[in-house]
Amino acid sequence: MDGVLVLWDVDHTLVDVDGLGREAYNLAFTRRFGVAPAHQPPMAGRTDLAIAKDMLRLNAVPVTVGNLEDLRAGAETAMDELAHLLPVRARALPGAAEAVAEVRTRTVQSLLTGNVRHIAEVKLAPFGLAEHLDLEAGAYGWSHDVRAELVGIARHNAHSRNGRHFDRVVLVGDTPEDVLAALSSGVGVVAVATGRYTRSELATAGAHEALEDLADLDRVLDAIRRAAR
């Protein structure tokens, strides 16, 4: 596995935070614009930048750089305020802690997530997952609307951090959007059915490997090896 860059999704791949991320954005929107959002954009597998643009658009707020940045900053603040609920409402998914701890001993790993970096770090903090990840080598959801564009960003960041190119990359995620991001970028993908999509649906979407969850460490490691390309 050495020489493979492994990039993990956060929500419903490593952790389930029981909707606290959406609550943070709703709170930020309400504080900034004086009214709760009446319409909610889809979130699964999407970047926070795309979600924020849709939240503004669907609720008749101009999509300007200023409004977007206010919403992002407000969501980060709100997530900090909600963080005390994570130990009660959130959980690390089965096998996640063991998987990231083991992969760390074998190769470089980071995040490729739709979350902005600060929110991702807050979500992972109660479970000690971030300590196994080189967060500077990843890519986050405020860098681009399109998830697939994050792959190149992560590759660049990993190269800058490690002084070498990563020709083999594997994304690990739970949605067809994770699968599409990998396929359109020419990298491998291991999909886990720990979110709203079944293993069959993820395989049909084109995942190179599809698992029920991360609970079987040997199967996870084998899947990453097979998916590496």
N, C-alpha and C positions, 0 to 999 in steps of 0.2 A: 504493500500500500504506500510505501515511501514514494514521494514525488507526486502523489495525488492531492489535489486541493479539495477538501470536503467542506461544503457550504450548507449549513443547516437553516431551515426555516424555523420560526419561533412558535407562533400560535398553532395549536393542535398538532404540532410535530414534537416539540420539546415540552411545551407547557399548555395547560388549559387555564385561562385566567377568568373564565366565567363572565365574559363580556365587559370587563373593566376598561379595556381599551376603547370600546365604543362609548362607554359612560364618560370617559375623559374627554373625548371629542365633543360629545353633547354638552357637557358642562362648559367647555371652552366656548362653544358656539353661543350658548345662552348668555354667558357673561359678556361676550364681545358685542353681540347684536341685539341683546335685550329681549330675546324671545327664544323658546326652545325650538329646535328644528322640527318641522312638521313632517318632513320627508327624509327617509334614511337611505343612503346609498348602499349597495352591496359591498361587503368588505372581504370576503374569503378570497385569499390568494392575490389580492390587489395591493398596490403600493399606497402608503398614506398620502402621497401627493395626489394620486388619482382620486382617492376617496375624498380628500379635502376639496378638490375642485368640484366633484359631483355634489358634495354636501352644500357648497355655496350655490351652485347652479340650481339644484333642485329646490332650494329654499329662497330663490329670487334675490340672492346677494351677488353683487358683481364679483367676478373671478379676477381679482387684481393681485399683484404681488404683495401689496400691503395686507390685504384681507387674508391671504393664504399664510403669510408669516405670522400674523396675529393669531390665527387659528392654531398653527403648529406650536407656537410658544405657549399659548393658553392650554393646549392639550398636554404638553410636557409638564406644566405646573399642576394641572389637574391630576395627572397620573401620579405625581409625587404625593399629592394630598390623599389619593386613594390607595397608596402603596400599603398602608397598614391593614388593608382588607385582604391582601394577597395571601398571607399565611392561613386565612380562614376560608376564602372562597376559591383560591387557585390551587393547582397541583402540578407537579412534574409528572409527565406521562410515563407509563410503565417502561422501564429500561432506558429512559433518556439519560439519567445521570451516569449509569454504567457505560453507555455507548460513548458519550462525549469524553469520559475519563479515559477509556481505552483507546479511542482514535487519537487522542492527544499524544499517546506514547508511540504512535506509528507514523504520523504525518502532520501536515499543517491543516488546521481547520478553523473556520470562522462562521459568520452568519451571512446568509443572503435572505433578507427579510423585508417584507413590506412596511414594517415599523420604522419610524425614525429611530436613530440609534439610542437616544436617551430612554425612550419608552421601552425599547427592547431590553436595555440593561435593567430597568426597574422591574420588568416582568420576570427576568431570570434570577434576579438577586436573591430572593428568599430560598432558592433551591441550590445555590452554589454552582450553577452551570456555567456562568460566564468565566469563572477562573480557569476553565479548561480551553477557552477559545481565545484566539488572537483577534480581538475585535477590530484592530486597525487593518486587518487583512480582508475584511468583509465589505458588504455593500448594503445600503439601507434605503428605506422607502421614500426619502425626500429627494433622492438624487435624480429620479426620473419617473414619469408616469407609467412607463412600460416595464414590467418586471424583467423581461428578457434582457433589457439594457443594463441591468444590474450585474449580469454575469461578467461582462467586459470590465466594469468598474472594479469588481472584486478581484479579477485576475491582475489588473494593474496594481491594486493595493497590495496584493499578496506578493507580487514581484518586487515592489518597492520595499516591502518589509523583509524579504528573504533573499533578495539579490539573485533570483532565478525565475525563469518562466515556468508556469505550470501548464503543460500541454494536456494533462489529464485532470479533469474537473468532474466532481459528482455533486449534484444538488440532492438534498434530502428534504422532502416536503410532503404535504398531505392533500394537495388540490390539483385539479387539471391545469390550473394556471402555473403551478410549479413545473409540471411536466412540459407544458408548452414552452416555458422559458428555457428549459434545458434543450429541448429538441430544436428550437429555433436558433439556439446558440451553438449547437454541435457538441454539447457536453452530456455526460451521463446523468441519470436521475433514478433515485430510489424513492418510491412513493410508499407512504404508510397510511393505512386506513384508520387513523386515529382522529380524524375530523368528520366532516359530513359525507365524505365519499367512500364507497366500498372499495375493497381491493380489486374487484372485477371492473368497476368503473375506472379506476386509476390505470389498470392494465390496458383497458380499451382506449384510454386517452393516449397511450403510447409509452408508459413508464417502462424503462429497461428492466427494473425489478420492482415488484409490488409485495409489500409485507402487511400483515395484519397490524403489527405494532413493532416497537423496538425491544420487546421483552427478552427475546432470544438473542443474546449478544453474538454468538457464533454466526447465526443467520444474518444478522445485520452486517457484520464484517465481511462475510462472503458476498452479500448483495452489493456492498460498496466496491469490492474488488471486481466483481463481474460487470458492474455498470461503468467502471472507469474507462473513459475514452477521450 
